Amino acid sequence: MQMNLLDRLITEFDIALRSVAGGAQAHRSIPEAEAAPLDPAERAHAAGLMRVNHVGEVCAQALYQSQKLFARQAHTRAMLDHSAQEEMDHMAWCEERLSELGSHTSYLNPLWYGGAFGMGLLAGLAGDRWSLGFVAETEKQVEKHLSGHLETLPKADLRSRAIVDQMRRDEIEHGQSALNLGGESLPEPIKKAMSAVSKVMTTLAYKV
């Protein structure tokens, strides 16, 4: 059933609110793995990494929402919608794991969401091919971060590792989908700027 404009605006507002305030709802079950006991240092480190991952999903929702506003082609909007739903699953999984670890999502989520929304608007205004290229590069950098997290998460934290591994698989698929739809490779200075912004975000989100 196709939604009218008002229904879609309400839906998108609900997504934005859940991204900033919490309460994401997953359509897929959280990846299953035994929750092994962790010592305080391991628990704090795992929570920091999962908070970073949650912030990544907050930004993903903002990016996809803003990019959809200016998507020219129906297949571009469909790809963004599909990826956004899987990213919502990731967000819900990260929230659940943070709760299990006795921790919290980033207190700076409104800031992360607003900044990412603005970046998504610029990408969308540049046209579908550049917007899709932005998705592909974003997912490539996220996949790199997630691979690094798999190396540094406590070995005993099988539950967090299962979540991160599934997230990594999904991000690779999203990036490839964007390329398959004609995403352009971004200029090197833009890639480096994205990486620099990401480094600031991950450093702060780990602690706050």
N, C-alpha and C positions, 0 to 999 in steps of 0.2 A: 504494500500500500504506500503510495507516494504522499509525502507530507506537504502541506501547504506552507507558505512562507512563515506564518506565525508559529506553526508547530515546529518548524526547523529552528527558528530563532530561540524558542523556549528550550529545545533540546540542546542547542549549542551553548546557551547560557548555563544550563544544568551541568554540562561537561566542564565549562570554565569554573564553575563554583566548586565542583568536586575536585578539580585539579588543584585549586588553591587551598580549599578548606578541608579536604579529605572526604572519605566516603565513596571512593571509586568502587564500581561494581564490575566484577569480571564475568565474562561469558564462558570462559574456560576454567576448569578446575586448576588449583595451584599445583605445580609439579610435586609429586609425592617423593618424600625422602625422610628417613628417620631423623628426628631432632635430637642430636647427641648433646650431652652436657658440655658447656664451655666454661673456661675460667673467666674471671672478670675482664682481663685484658683482651682475650679472644672475643668475648661478647661485645666489648666496646668497639673493637676494630671492625667486626662484622656489621655492627649497627651503623658505623660511619660509612662503610662502603654501600650498604643497602640504602642509606639516606641519599647518598650521591646518585644511586641508580633511580631512586624515586624522583629526585629533582630532574633527572634526564627525561623521565616520562612526563613530568609537568611541562617541561619545555616542548616535548614532542606534541602534546595536545595543543599548546599555543601555536606552534608552527603550523600544524595541519589545519587548525581552524582558520588562521589568517590566510594561509595559502589557498584554501578552498574559496575564499571570497572572490579571488581574481582568476580562478582556473577557467580557461577558455573551453576546454574539451571535457565531454562527459566522462571519458575514460580516465582523465586525470583526477577528476573529483571522486570517481569510484575507487581509484587506487588509494587516494588520501583517506577516504572514509574507511576502507578496509584496514589500512595500516593503523589508523587512529584507534579502531576498536581493539586491535591486538595490543597497542600501546596502553590502552585502558586496562586490559588484563594485567599487563606488567605493573602498572601503577597500583592496582588492587593487591597483587601478590606482594609487592614491596611494603605496602602499608601493613599487611597482615604479618609479614616477617618482622618488621620493626616493632610491632606490638608484642610479638612473641619474645623479642630480645629485650623488652622493657625500655624501648627507646621511642623516639618521635621523628616525625618528618621535619624537614627544614623550616625554620621560622621565617625564612626569607622567600618562601614560595611565591607570594604576590609579586616580588621583585623579579624572580626568575621567569614567571609567567608573562609579565608585562614586557620584559626585554625580548623574550623569544617571539612574542606576538608581533612586535615591531619588526624583527628580522624576517619573519614570515611574510609580512605585508610587502616588504621590499622585494623578496624573492618572487612573490606572486605577481607583483606589478611588472616584473621583468619578462613575464611570459612563461608559458607552460614548460618549454624545454629547459629554461634556466631554473625554474622552480623545481622541476624534477631532478635537475642536476644538483640543486641544493639539498634535496632529500637524500640523494645517493651519497653525497659527500658527508652529510650529517650522520647517516647510518654507518658509513665506513669508520668515522671517528668514534662513534658509540661502540661499534663492534670491537675496536681496538681497546677501548676502556674496559669493556666487559671481559675481554680475554685477559687483561692485566689483573682484574679482580679475581678471576678464577685461579690465578697464580698466587695471590696473596691472602685470599680468604683462609681461615683456619681449616686444616685438613679434616677436622672432625665435624665441621659445620656442613654436613651433607645437604641439609634443607636449603640453606642460602645458595649453595653451589648448584643445586638442581634448578632453582629459580633463575639464577644468572645464566646458566647454560641454555635454558630454553629461550630466555630473552635474547641471547646472542644469536641463536639460530633464526629467530624471527627478524632481527635487525638485518641480518645478511639477506634474507628474502626480500625485505622491504626495499633495500638498496638496489638489489638486482631488478626488482619490478620497475623501479623508477628509471633505471638505465634501459630496460627493455621497451619502455614507452617513449624513449627518445631523449632522455635526460642528457644535457650537455655537461662536459667536464668543466668545472669552474676554474678560473684563472688562479694561478699559484698564490698571489697575494691574498685573495679571498680565503683560500684554504688555510693559510697561515693565520689570518685574522680570526677565523672560526676556532682554530686550535688554541689560540691565545685566550679567547673568551672562555672556552671550555675549561682551560686550566684554572682560571680564576674561580669559575663556578664550582668545580669539583673540590678545590682547596677549601673554600668557605663552607660548602655544603657538608663536607666530612665532619666539621666541627659544630656548625650552627643549624 
